[in-house]
Amino acid sequence: MNGPATSLDSASLPYPQTPTSANAWFISHGICKAHWAQAKGFDRMTVVDLLRGRLKGLRGEAHHAAVALGLKADPAHTQSAAAA
């Protein structure tokens, strides 16, 4: 095999997502959550805890991972849209 059809570096989940829909996205695209977390530079357990609802993604790495997972809106896009 030549590897996954989806590049992990460019694989972003569309916003908005729920933890359940984000899990379904990983399954439907055949992407391992641990490999996705590593490619994005996140700790695997941070991603798992966000998807299990143990973390809310309020600050730090959990916040950045929640934005990448589509669980939270990207503040950079939200602020620029509000200013327009």
KAFEN-V942166 format. One record per residue. N is the residue number from 0. PSI is psi in radians with two decimals (999 if undefined). Layout:
BEGIN
N_PSI + N_PSI
END
This chain:
BEGIN
0_2.68 + 1_0.15 + 2_-3.09 + 3_2.60 + 4_-0.47 + 5_2.24 + 6_2.23 + 7_-0.55 + 8_-0.58 + 9_-0.08 + 10_1.79 + 11_2.53 + 12_2.39 + 13_2.54 + 14_2.48 + 15_2.63 + 16_2.70 + 17_2.85 + 18_-0.66 + 19_-0.78 + 20_-0.55 + 21_-0.73 + 22_-0.74 + 23_-0.64 + 24_-0.78 + 25_-0.74 + 26_-0.81 + 27_-0.48 + 28_-0.06 + 29_0.61 + 30_2.31 + 31_2.25 + 32_-0.66 + 33_-0.73 + 34_-0.68 + 35_-0.78 + 36_-0.76 + 37_-0.73 + 38_-0.56 + 39_-0.16 + 40_0.37 + 41_2.68 + 42_2.38 + 43_-0.72 + 44_-0.47 + 45_-0.79 + 46_-0.80 + 47_-0.77 + 48_-0.61 + 49_-0.75 + 50_-0.42 + 51_-0.13 + 52_0.16 + 53_-0.51 + 54_2.59 + 55_-0.26 + 56_0.71 + 57_-0.60 + 58_2.86 + 59_-2.54 + 60_-0.65 + 61_-0.67 + 62_-0.83 + 63_-0.69 + 64_-0.68 + 65_-0.67 + 66_-0.78 + 67_-0.56 + 68_-0.18 + 69_0.20 + 70_-0.43 + 71_2.64 + 72_2.61 + 73_2.06 + 74_-0.54 + 75_-0.69 + 76_-0.58 + 77_-0.76 + 78_-0.72 + 79_-0.57 + 80_-0.62 + 81_-0.55 + 82_-0.41 + 83_999
END
